[in-house]
């Protein structure tokens, strides 16, 4: 059972292969998710985790999802976590890809939904990690155009079951 943790930064997972574009720890391997194909054989991972990662990529999100599908085994889970797209301040173009939400969030076009549903089945969806009062106060102080959800939660998480 091989688990991949893509774009891990400093959030390492035990018993997983941890990858990041700019590894800052010796136990993390280098992986640029904007370069295709990924250096793994087909069906290499039993599951993949991408927490707050794909919104930083410059690649077409469909290509990223297709590659995540390729390297994950049939019926394997791909866990994607994205920040709540709630305000214009924290989601500027220089920090996040402008179209990263389209392929997997609920607010998608029919074309987007059909593309993803041919590769994955959404088996779980949740809002992630309630924010601390300190973080809520910071958000109140620094954000002007924010949805209520972004005050209470850090993001959304999807668990996608791979179809082959």
Secondary structure, 3 states (H helix, E strand, C coil): CCEEEECCCCCCCCCCEEEECCCCCCCCEECCCCCCCCCCCCCCEEEEEEECCHHHCCCCHHHHHHHHHHHEEEEEEEEEEEECCCCCCCCCCCCCCCCCCCCCCCCCCHHHHHHHHHHEEEEEEEEEEECCHHHHHHHHHHCCCCCHHHHHEEEEEEEEEECC
